[in-house]
């Protein structure tokens, strides 16, 4: 069996050695290893060898779809005229639709059908808010999608009952009313992830369909998406059509296999089911009793929950519901964008982990400082305050809604600087080493111990151009020399 021989890598920031990979395992670590026949030899020149990074919260198909969308927000688009120009220059899809992403109200206020008609009335247009929670359609799109006859609770209507063109948390419902389209190509996503040293992702998209899961499995089998994938949006009954996914060559697990902690650490399964995603949408928050019932139903299947929670109100409701329903090992909070200091001990008491995105501070921190009242600003995307309380913390991107590059996110966790250079919550800064470790935990244990290099470990690895000390001192794009996934060097 041929393998890889990595010459002169730095391990744990302190020793330099050679590392041998056979199949999908590290088999040997030592000085001046003798090359074997057929072995691929790679000179690493003292660059750090790390376990592959795990992005603990990403949206694969949404990330892929950005490649065929027009950007409708900063920094490319900053005002109404710029938005009109961007829509006019956009290339429609094969059905004549224009898809926009990244919109924020600072560009042109609250968009609805009438506002979009004034900018682009001729073709169906749908624009997604940068939060991912809202779609805004012009009149042509409302008509083409039959929104007027729809009964989804997220369809916003005026006093006469006419749709305004604004749809809240209605992605799957809207998708079913659009012209049929093939899933977006995941190959560019796989390449971009590998370029950043990411070998595993947790797809946090809720309510995944059988077709979407099958498309991910197909991309994994073909090598277009070489990363391991952990799904939060798989239905409670397991994969919606297990045979459909299996027919595409993926080994998957049913809900009874390791239940709340299903991902294997031995590399035996590349597509796994994680906690069940529950979205606490601020446009329609449940009561604590209602949410507790949902949590109990999820826990009864053996799965933990992953609660999307971005506001103070949502967090209070979630914690009250957990008081009633109880906590299962593996329960996690996605985002925890606002955590008041008085609720940190409650989080610690519940032993619930947090998957956070401090990259948003570097991406849109000036908006937070402008829009949030002063007493909330210290609560934004807390990091160090959570870890000091013993709360397991993992870092992630939320791409495409946040920046994908983990090295930029590590820098944001360390510096907590906005685009204008102001600091948000200086007491929440992490050390660079801690921030990196928050990317090195396995997908089934976000915030847990970082994976380490050694014989027997799965060969999901990243080789840097520089030493670990240099990478931590200056985390920045372009640090990755190459990435190894399942024992093979990934292409990008």
JOGISUL-V342778 format. One record per pair of residues at least 12 apart in sequence whose ideal C-beta (glycine too) atoms are under 10 Angstrom apart, sorted by the first residue. I is the first residue (numbers start at 0). J is the second residue. Records with the same first field share a line. If there is no record, write none. Layout:
BEGIN
I = J / J
END
This chain:
BEGIN
0 = 21 / 22 / 35 / 37 / 38 / 486
1 = 21 / 22 / 35 / 36 / 37 / 38 / 39
2 = 19 / 20 / 21 / 22 / 23 / 24 / 25 / 26 / 27 / 35 / 37 / 38 / 39 / 458 / 486
3 = 18 / 19 / 20 / 21 / 25 / 38 / 39 / 40 / 41 / 458 / 460 / 483 / 486 / 487 / 488
4 = 17 / 18 / 19 / 20 / 21 / 27 / 32 / 33 / 34 / 35 / 38 / 39 / 40 / 41 / 42
5 = 17 / 18 / 19 / 20 / 25 / 28 / 32 / 39 / 40 / 41 / 42 / 43 / 46 / 48 / 458 / 460 / 462 / 481 / 483
6 = 18 / 31 / 32 / 34 / 40 / 41 / 42 / 43 / 44 / 45
7 = 30 / 31 / 41 / 42 / 43 / 44 / 45 / 46 / 48
8 = 28 / 41 / 42 / 43 / 44 / 45 / 46 / 47 / 48 / 49 / 452 / 460 / 462 / 463 / 480
9 = 43 / 44 / 45 / 46 / 47 / 48 / 49 / 462 / 463 / 465 / 466 / 467 / 468 / 469 / 470
10 = 28 / 47 / 48 / 49 / 451 / 452 / 453 / 467
11 = 47 / 48 / 49 / 451 / 452 / 453 / 467
12 = 47 / 49 / 432 / 466 / 467 / 468 / 469 / 470 / 471
13 = 466 / 467 / 468
14 = 28 / 30
15 = 30 / 43 / 44 / 45 / 46 / 48 / 466
16 = 28 / 29 / 30 / 31 / 32 / 48 / 452
17 = 29 / 30 / 31 / 32 / 33 / 34 / 40 / 43
18 = 32 / 41 / 43 / 48 / 452 / 453 / 454 / 456 / 458 / 460 / 462 / 483
19 = 32 / 33 / 34 / 35 / 38 / 454 / 458
20 = 38 / 39 / 456 / 457 / 458 / 460 / 483 / 486 / 487 / 488
21 = 35 / 38 / 458 / 486
22 = 266 / 457 / 458 / 485 / 486 / 487
23 = 265 / 266 / 267 / 456 / 457 / 458 / 459 / 483 / 484 / 485 / 486 / 487
24 = 265 / 266 / 454 / 455 / 456 / 457 / 458 / 485 / 486
25 = 48 / 452 / 453 / 454 / 455 / 456 / 457 / 458 / 459 / 460 / 483 / 486
26 = 454 / 455 / 456 / 458
27 = 454
28 = 48 / 452 / 453 / 454 / 456
29 = 454
39 = 487 / 488
41 = 462 / 480 / 481 / 483 / 488
42 = 480
43 = 462 / 463 / 464 / 480 / 481
44 = 462 / 464 / 465 / 480
45 = 463 / 464 / 465 / 466
46 = 461 / 462 / 463 / 464 / 465 / 466 / 467 / 469 / 470 / 478 / 479 / 480 / 481
47 = 452 / 461 / 462 / 463 / 464 / 465 / 466 / 467 / 468 / 469 / 470 / 471 / 478 / 480
48 = 452 / 460 / 461 / 462 / 463 / 467 / 480 / 483
49 = 196 / 435 / 438 / 439 / 449 / 450 / 451 / 452 / 460 / 461 / 462 / 463 / 467 / 470 / 479 / 482
50 = 196 / 198 / 199 / 438 / 439 / 440 / 441 / 449 / 450 / 451 / 452 / 453 / 456 / 457 / 458 / 459 / 460 / 461
51 = 192 / 193 / 196 / 197 / 198 / 199 / 226 / 227 / 438 / 439 / 450 / 457 / 458 / 459 / 460 / 461 / 482 / 483 / 484 / 485 / 489
52 = 192 / 195 / 196 / 197 / 198 / 199 / 200 / 394 / 405 / 406 / 409 / 435 / 437 / 438 / 439 / 450 / 459 / 461 / 479 / 482
53 = 197 / 198 / 199 / 200 / 201 / 226 / 227 / 229 / 393 / 394 / 395 / 405 / 437 / 438 / 439 / 440 / 441 / 442 / 443 / 444 / 445 / 449 / 450 / 459
54 = 192 / 195 / 197 / 198 / 199 / 200 / 201 / 202 / 203 / 226 / 354 / 393 / 394 / 395 / 396 / 397 / 398 / 403 / 405 / 408 / 438 / 442
55 = 199 / 200 / 201 / 203 / 229 / 231 / 273 / 305 / 331 / 333 / 352 / 354 / 355 / 356 / 393 / 394 / 395 / 396 / 397 / 437 / 438 / 440 / 441 / 442 / 445 / 446
56 = 200 / 201 / 202 / 203 / 231 / 305 / 307 / 331 / 333 / 334 / 354 / 355 / 356 / 393 / 394 / 395 / 396 / 397 / 398 / 400 / 401 / 445
57 = 188 / 192 / 197 / 200 / 201 / 202 / 203 / 204 / 226 / 228 / 395 / 396 / 397 / 398 / 399 / 400 / 401 / 403
58 = 131 / 188 / 200 / 202 / 203 / 204 / 205 / 232 / 396 / 397 / 398 / 399 / 400
59 = 182 / 183 / 185 / 188 / 189 / 192 / 200 / 201 / 202 / 203 / 204 / 207 / 211 / 214 / 215 / 218 / 224 / 226 / 228 / 230 / 398 / 399
60 = 182 / 183 / 185 / 188 / 202 / 204 / 207 / 211 / 214 / 215 / 218 / 399
61 = 100 / 127 / 131 / 170 / 183 / 188 / 202 / 204 / 397 / 398 / 399 / 400
62 = 183 / 185 / 187 / 188 / 191 / 192 / 200 / 202 / 396 / 397 / 398 / 399 / 400 / 403
63 = 182 / 183 / 184 / 185 / 186 / 187 / 188 / 189 / 191 / 214 / 218 / 224 / 399
64 = 98 / 100 / 127 / 180 / 182 / 183 / 184 / 188 / 399
65 = 98 / 100 / 101 / 127 / 183 / 187 / 188 / 398 / 399 / 400
66 = 183 / 184 / 187 / 188 / 191 / 399
67 = 89 / 90 / 92 / 98 / 180 / 183 / 184
68 = 89 / 92 / 97 / 98 / 99 / 100 / 101 / 125 / 126 / 127 / 183 / 399
69 = 82 / 85 / 86 / 87 / 88 / 89 / 90 / 91 / 97 / 98 / 99 / 100 / 101 / 124 / 126
70 = 82 / 85 / 89 / 99 / 100 / 101 / 102 / 129
71 = 85 / 86 / 89 / 97 / 98 / 99 / 100 / 101 / 102 / 103 / 106 / 107 / 110 / 124 / 126 / 127 / 128 / 129 / 135
72 = 85 / 99 / 100 / 101 / 102 / 103 / 104 / 105 / 106 / 126 / 127 / 128 / 129 / 363
73 = 101 / 102 / 103 / 105 / 106 / 129 / 362 / 363 / 365 / 366 / 418
74 = 101 / 418
75 = 101
76 = 99 / 101 / 102 / 103 / 106 / 107
77 = 103 / 105 / 106 / 107
78 = 105 / 106 / 107
79 = 106 / 107 / 108 / 110 / 114 / 117 / 118
80 = 107 / 118
81 = 106 / 107
82 = 99 / 102 / 106 / 107 / 110 / 114 / 115 / 118 / 119 / 126
83 = 107 / 115 / 117 / 118 / 119
84 = 118
85 = 97 / 99 / 106 / 118 / 119 / 126
86 = 99 / 115 / 118 / 119 / 121 / 122 / 124 / 126 / 137
87 = 118 / 119 / 121 / 122
89 = 119 / 122 / 124
91 = 122 / 123 / 124
92 = 122 / 123 / 177 / 178 / 180
93 = 178 / 180 / 181
94 = 122 / 123 / 143 / 177 / 178 / 179 / 180
95 = 121 / 122 / 123 / 139 / 143 / 178
96 = 122 / 123 / 124 / 125 / 136 / 139 / 140 / 143 / 144 / 177 / 178 / 180
97 = 115 / 119 / 121 / 122 / 123 / 124 / 125 / 126 / 137 / 139 / 140
98 = 123 / 124 / 125 / 126 / 127 / 134 / 177
99 = 115 / 119 / 124 / 125 / 126 / 127 / 128 / 134 / 135
100 = 125 / 126 / 127 / 128 / 129 / 131 / 399 / 400
101 = 126 / 127 / 128 / 129 / 399 / 400
102 = 126 / 127 / 128 / 129 / 130 / 133 / 134 / 135
103 = 128 / 129 / 130 / 363 / 366
104 = 128 / 129 / 366 / 370
105 = 363 / 366 / 369 / 370
106 = 126 / 129
109 = 133 / 135 / 163 / 165
110 = 124 / 126 / 128 / 133 / 134 / 135 / 136 / 137 / 163 / 164 / 165
111 = 135 / 136 / 137 / 138 / 141 / 155 / 157 / 162 / 163 / 164 / 165
112 = 124 / 135 / 136 / 137 / 138 / 139 / 140 / 141 / 142 / 146 / 161 / 162 / 163 / 164 / 165
113 = 137 / 138 / 163 / 164
114 = 135 / 137 / 163 / 164
115 = 135 / 136 / 137 / 138 / 139 / 140 / 141 / 164
116 = 137 / 138 / 139 / 141 / 164
117 = 137
118 = 137
119 = 137 / 139
120 = 137 / 138 / 139
121 = 137 / 139
122 = 137 / 139 / 140 / 143
123 = 136 / 137 / 138 / 139 / 140 / 141 / 142 / 143 / 144 / 177 / 178
124 = 136 / 137 / 138 / 139 / 140 / 164
125 = 137 / 140 / 141 / 143 / 144 / 164 / 166 / 173 / 177
126 = 140 / 164
127 = 166 / 170 / 399 / 400
128 = 165 / 167 / 400
129 = 362 / 363 / 366 / 399 / 400 / 401
130 = 281 / 309 / 397 / 400
131 = 168 / 170 / 204 / 397 / 399 / 400 / 401
132 = 153 / 166 / 167 / 168 / 169 / 170 / 278 / 280 / 281 / 282 / 307 / 309 / 400
133 = 153 / 155 / 165 / 166 / 167 / 168 / 169 / 282
134 = 153 / 164 / 165 / 166 / 167 / 168 / 169 / 170 / 173
135 = 155 / 163 / 164 / 165 / 166
136 = 162 / 163 / 164 / 165 / 166 / 173
137 = 164
138 = 162 / 164
140 = 164 / 173 / 176 / 177
141 = 154 / 161 / 162 / 163 / 164 / 166
142 = 162
143 = 176 / 177 / 178
144 = 162 / 166 / 172 / 173 / 174 / 175 / 176 / 177 / 178
145 = 176
146 = 161 / 162 / 163 / 164 / 165 / 166 / 169 / 172 / 173 / 176
147 = 160 / 161 / 162
148 = 162 / 176
149 = 162 / 166 / 169 / 172 / 173 / 176
150 = 172
151 = 166 / 167 / 168 / 169 / 171 / 172 / 173 / 176
152 = 167 / 168 / 169 / 172 / 282 / 283
153 = 165 / 166 / 167 / 168 / 169 / 170 / 172 / 173 / 280 / 282 / 283
154 = 166 / 167 / 169 / 172 / 173
155 = 167 / 169 / 282
167 = 280 / 281 / 282 / 283
168 = 205 / 278 / 280 / 281 / 282 / 283 / 307
170 = 204 / 205 / 206
171 = 204 / 205 / 206 / 207 / 208 / 211
174 = 208 / 211
175 = 208
181 = 214
182 = 210 / 211 / 213 / 214 / 215 / 217 / 218
183 = 214 / 218
184 = 214 / 218 / 223 / 224
185 = 214 / 215 / 217 / 218 / 219 / 221 / 223 / 224 / 226 / 228
186 = 218 / 221 / 222 / 223 / 224 / 225 / 490 / 491
187 = 223 / 224 / 491
188 = 200 / 218 / 223 / 224 / 226 / 398 / 399 / 403
189 = 218 / 219 / 221 / 222 / 223 / 224 / 225 / 226 / 484 / 489 / 490 / 491
190 = 223 / 224 / 225 / 489 / 490 / 491
191 = 398 / 403 / 404 / 491
192 = 224 / 225 / 226 / 396 / 398 / 403 / 405 / 482 / 484 / 489 / 491
193 = 224 / 225 / 226 / 461 / 479 / 481 / 482 / 483 / 484 / 488 / 489 / 490 / 491
194 = 403 / 404 / 476 / 477 / 479 / 481 / 482 / 489 / 490 / 491
195 = 396 / 403 / 404 / 405 / 406 / 407 / 408 / 438 / 461 / 476 / 477 / 478 / 479 / 482 / 491
196 = 404 / 405 / 406 / 438 / 459 / 460 / 461 / 462 / 463 / 478 / 479 / 480 / 481 / 482 / 483 / 489
197 = 226 / 396 / 403 / 404 / 405 / 438 / 459 / 461 / 479 / 482 / 484 / 489
198 = 225 / 226 / 227 / 457 / 458 / 459 / 460 / 461 / 482 / 483 / 484 / 485 / 489
199 = 226 / 227 / 228 / 229 / 262 / 269 / 271 / 438 / 441 / 442 / 450 / 457 / 459 / 484
200 = 224 / 226 / 227 / 228 / 229 / 230 / 395 / 396 / 398 / 442
201 = 227 / 228 / 229 / 230 / 231 / 262 / 271 / 273 / 274 / 305 / 331 / 333 / 354 / 393 / 395 / 442 / 443 / 445
202 = 215 / 228 / 229 / 230 / 231 / 232 / 233 / 270 / 273 / 276
203 = 229 / 230 / 231 / 232 / 273 / 274 / 276 / 278 / 305 / 307 / 333 / 334 / 354 / 395 / 397
204 = 230 / 231 / 232 / 276
205 = 231 / 232 / 275 / 276 / 277 / 278 / 305 / 307 / 333
206 = 231 / 232 / 233 / 234 / 275 / 276 / 278
207 = 230 / 231 / 232 / 233 / 234 / 238 / 239 / 276
208 = 232 / 234 / 239 / 240
209 = 233 / 234 / 238 / 239 / 240 / 241 / 243 / 244
210 = 239 / 240 / 243
211 = 230 / 232 / 233 / 239
212 = 228 / 230 / 232 / 233 / 234 / 238 / 239 / 240 / 241 / 243 / 244 / 247 / 249 / 251 / 270 / 272
213 = 238 / 239 / 240 / 243 / 244 / 245 / 246 / 247 / 249
214 = 247
215 = 228 / 230 / 244 / 247 / 249 / 270
216 = 228 / 238 / 243 / 244 / 245 / 246 / 247 / 248 / 249 / 250 / 251 / 269 / 270
217 = 244 / 246 / 247 / 248 / 249
218 = 247
219 = 247 / 248 / 249 / 269 / 270
220 = 244 / 247 / 248 / 249 / 269 / 270
221 = 247 / 248
222 = 484 / 487 / 489 / 490
224 = 269 / 270 / 484
225 = 269 / 459 / 482 / 483 / 484 / 485 / 487 / 488 / 489 / 490
226 = 269 / 459 / 482 / 484 / 485 / 489
227 = 262 / 263 / 266 / 268 / 269 / 270 / 271 / 441 / 442 / 457 / 459 / 484 / 485
228 = 249 / 262 / 269 / 270 / 271 / 273 / 442
229 = 261 / 262 / 268 / 269 / 270 / 271 / 272 / 273 / 274 / 441 / 442 / 443 / 445
230 = 251 / 261 / 262 / 270 / 271 / 272 / 273 / 274 / 275 / 276 / 442
231 = 272 / 273 / 274 / 275 / 276 / 277 / 302 / 303 / 304 / 305 / 307 / 331 / 333 / 354 / 442
232 = 272 / 273 / 275 / 276 / 305
233 = 251 / 252 / 254 / 261 / 270 / 271 / 272 / 273 / 274 / 275 / 276 / 302
234 = 254 / 272 / 275 / 300
235 = 254 / 272 / 275 / 296 / 297 / 299 / 300 / 301 / 302
236 = 253 / 254 / 300
237 = 251 / 252 / 253 / 254 / 255 / 256 / 272 / 300 / 302
238 = 251 / 252 / 253 / 254 / 270 / 272
241 = 253
244 = 270
247 = 270
249 = 268 / 269 / 270
250 = 263 / 267 / 268 / 269 / 270 / 271
251 = 268 / 269 / 270 / 271 / 272
252 = 267 / 268 / 270 / 271 / 272
253 = 272
254 = 272 / 275 / 300 / 301 / 302
255 = 300 / 301
256 = 268 / 271 / 272 / 301
257 = 271 / 272 / 301 / 443
258 = 272 / 298 / 300 / 301 / 302 / 303 / 327 / 328 / 329
259 = 272 / 273 / 274 / 275 / 297 / 298 / 300 / 301 / 302 / 303 / 304 / 327 / 328 / 329 / 330 / 443
260 = 273 / 274 / 301 / 302 / 303 / 327 / 328 / 329 / 441 / 443 / 444
261 = 273 / 274 / 301 / 302 / 303 / 329 / 442 / 443
262 = 441 / 442 / 443 / 444
263 = 441 / 443 / 457
264 = 441 / 442 / 443 / 444 / 450 / 456 / 457
265 = 455 / 456 / 457
266 = 456 / 457 / 458 / 459 / 485 / 486
267 = 457
269 = 484 / 485
271 = 442 / 443
272 = 302 / 443
273 = 302 / 303 / 305 / 329 / 331 / 442 / 443 / 445
274 = 297 / 302 / 303 / 304 / 305 / 306 / 327 / 329 / 330 / 331 / 333 / 352 / 443 / 445
275 = 293 / 294 / 296 / 297 / 298 / 300 / 302 / 303 / 304 / 305 / 306 / 330
276 = 297 / 304 / 305 / 306 / 307 / 331 / 333
277 = 290 / 293 / 294 / 297 / 304 / 305 / 306 / 307 / 308 / 317 / 320 / 333
278 = 305 / 306 / 307 / 308 / 309 / 313 / 333
279 = 306 / 307 / 308 / 309 / 310 / 312 / 313 / 314 / 316 / 317 / 320 / 332 / 333 / 334
280 = 307 / 309 / 310 / 313
281 = 308 / 309 / 310 / 311 / 312 / 313
284 = 310 / 312 / 313 / 315 / 316 / 317
285 = 313 / 316 / 317 / 320
286 = 316 / 319 / 320
287 = 315 / 316 / 317 / 318 / 319 / 320 / 321 / 322 / 323 / 324
288 = 316 / 319 / 320 / 323 / 324
289 = 316 / 320
290 = 304 / 306 / 313 / 316 / 317 / 319 / 320 / 321 / 323 / 324
291 = 316 / 317 / 319 / 320 / 321 / 322 / 323 / 324 / 325
292 = 320 / 323 / 324
293 = 306 / 320 / 324
294 = 306 / 317 / 320 / 321 / 323 / 324 / 325 / 326 / 327 / 330
295 = 320 / 323 / 324 / 325 / 327
296 = 324
297 = 324 / 327 / 330
298 = 324 / 325 / 326 / 327 / 330
299 = 327
301 = 327
302 = 327 / 329 / 330
303 = 326 / 327 / 328 / 329 / 330 / 331 / 351 / 352 / 443
304 = 317 / 320 / 321 / 324 / 326 / 327 / 329 / 330 / 331 / 332 / 333 / 351
305 = 329 / 330 / 331 / 332 / 333 / 352 / 354 / 445
306 = 318 / 320 / 321 / 330 / 331 / 332 / 333 / 334 / 335 / 351
307 = 332 / 333 / 334 / 335 / 336
308 = 332 / 333 / 334 / 335 / 336 / 337 / 338 / 353
309 = 332 / 333 / 334 / 335 / 336 / 337
310 = 334 / 336 / 337 / 375
311 = 336 / 337 / 338 / 339 / 342 / 375 / 378
312 = 337
313 = 332 / 334 / 335 / 336 / 337
314 = 332 / 334 / 335 / 336 / 337 / 338 / 339 / 342 / 345 / 346 / 378
315 = 339 / 342 / 345
317 = 330 / 332 / 335 / 342 / 346 / 349 / 351
318 = 332 / 342 / 345 / 346 / 348 / 349 / 351
319 = 345
321 = 345 / 346 / 348 / 349 / 351
322 = 345 / 348 / 349
325 = 349
326 = 348 / 349 / 350 / 351
327 = 351
328 = 350 / 351 / 352 / 444
329 = 351 / 352 / 443 / 444 / 445
330 = 349 / 350 / 351 / 352
331 = 351 / 352 / 353 / 354 / 391 / 393 / 445 / 446
332 = 346 / 349 / 351 / 352 / 353 / 354 / 355 / 385 / 390
333 = 353 / 354 / 355 / 356 / 395 / 397
334 = 353 / 354 / 355 / 356 / 359 / 380 / 395 / 397 / 401
335 = 351 / 352 / 353 / 354 / 355 / 356 / 378 / 380 / 381 / 382 / 385 / 390 / 392
336 = 355 / 356 / 359 / 367 / 378 / 379 / 380 / 381
337 = 367 / 371 / 375 / 376 / 377 / 378 / 379 / 380 / 381
338 = 353 / 355 / 377 / 378 / 379 / 380 / 381 / 384 / 385 / 390 / 427
339 = 374 / 375 / 377 / 378 / 381
340 = 377 / 378 / 381 / 384 / 388
342 = 378
343 = 378 / 381 / 384 / 385 / 387 / 388 / 389 / 390
344 = 388 / 389 / 390
345 = 388
346 = 381 / 385 / 388 / 389 / 390
347 = 385 / 387 / 388 / 389 / 390
348 = 388 / 389
349 = 390
350 = 389 / 390 / 391
351 = 390 / 391 / 446
352 = 385 / 390 / 391 / 392 / 393 / 440 / 444 / 445 / 446 / 447
353 = 380 / 381 / 382 / 385 / 386 / 390 / 391 / 392 / 393 / 394 / 445 / 446
354 = 391 / 392 / 393 / 394 / 395 / 397 / 437 / 445 / 446
355 = 380 / 381 / 382 / 385 / 392 / 393 / 394 / 395 / 397 / 408 / 412 / 427 / 437 / 445 / 446
356 = 380 / 394 / 395 / 396 / 397 / 398 / 400 / 401 / 402 / 408 / 411 / 412
357 = 379 / 380 / 381 / 382 / 392 / 394 / 395 / 401 / 408 / 409 / 410 / 411 / 412 / 413 / 414 / 415 / 423 / 424 / 427 / 428 / 429 / 434 / 437
358 = 380 / 394 / 395 / 396 / 397 / 398 / 401 / 402 / 403 / 404 / 405 / 407 / 408 / 409 / 410 / 411 / 412
359 = 379 / 380 / 396 / 397 / 400 / 401 / 402 / 408 / 411 / 423
360 = 379 / 380 / 382 / 401 / 408 / 411 / 412 / 414 / 415 / 416 / 417 / 418 / 421 / 422 / 423 / 424 / 427
361 = 401 / 402 / 407 / 408 / 410 / 411 / 412 / 414 / 415 / 416 / 417 / 418 / 423
362 = 397 / 400 / 401 / 402 / 407 / 408 / 411 / 417 / 418
363 = 401 / 402 / 417 / 418
364 = 376 / 379 / 380 / 411 / 415 / 416 / 417 / 418 / 419 / 420 / 421 / 422 / 423 / 424
365 = 417 / 418 / 419 / 420 / 421 / 423
366 = 417 / 418
367 = 379 / 380 / 417 / 421 / 423 / 424
368 = 417 / 419 / 421 / 422 / 423
369 = 417
371 = 423
376 = 423 / 424
377 = 423 / 424 / 425 / 426 / 427
378 = 423 / 424 / 427
379 = 415 / 423 / 424 / 427
380 = 411 / 412 / 415 / 423 / 424 / 427
381 = 424 / 426 / 427
382 = 394 / 411 / 412 / 413 / 415 / 424 / 426 / 427 / 428 / 429 / 433 / 434 / 437
383 = 412 / 415 / 424 / 425 / 426 / 427 / 428 / 429 / 430 / 433 / 434
384 = 424 / 426 / 427
385 = 427 / 429 / 446
386 = 427 / 429 / 433 / 437 / 446
387 = 426 / 427
390 = 446
391 = 437 / 440 / 444 / 445 / 446 / 447 / 448
392 = 412 / 429 / 433 / 434 / 436 / 437 / 440 / 445 / 446
393 = 436 / 437 / 438 / 439 / 440 / 442 / 444 / 445 / 446 / 447
394 = 408 / 409 / 411 / 412 / 429 / 433 / 434 / 435 / 436 / 437 / 438 / 439 / 440 / 445 / 446
395 = 408 / 437 / 438 / 445
396 = 408 / 438
404 = 474 / 475 / 476 / 477 / 478
405 = 434 / 435 / 437 / 438 / 461 / 474 / 476 / 478 / 479
406 = 431 / 434 / 435 / 438 / 463 / 470 / 473 / 474 / 475 / 476 / 477 / 478 / 479
407 = 474 / 475 / 476
408 = 434 / 437 / 438 / 474
409 = 429 / 431 / 432 / 433 / 434 / 435 / 437 / 438 / 470 / 471 / 474 / 475
410 = 431 / 434 / 473 / 474 / 475 / 476
411 = 423 / 428 / 429 / 434 / 474
412 = 427 / 428 / 429 / 430 / 431 / 433 / 434 / 435 / 437 / 438 / 474
413 = 428 / 429 / 430 / 431 / 432 / 433 / 434 / 435 / 471 / 472 / 474
414 = 428 / 429 / 431 / 474
415 = 427 / 428 / 429
430 = 471
431 = 467 / 468 / 470 / 471 / 472 / 473 / 474
432 = 449 / 467 / 468 / 471
433 = 449 / 471
434 = 471 / 474
435 = 449 / 467 / 470 / 471 / 474
436 = 448 / 449 / 450
437 = 449
439 = 451
441 = 457 / 459
457 = 483 / 484 / 485 / 486
458 = 483 / 484 / 485 / 486 / 487
459 = 482 / 483 / 484 / 485 / 486 / 489
460 = 481 / 482 / 483 / 484 / 486 / 488
461 = 478 / 479 / 480 / 481 / 482 / 483 / 484 / 489
462 = 478 / 479 / 480 / 481 / 482 / 483 / 488
463 = 477 / 478 / 479 / 480 / 481
464 = 477 / 478 / 479 / 480 / 481
465 = 477 / 478 / 480
479 = 491
END
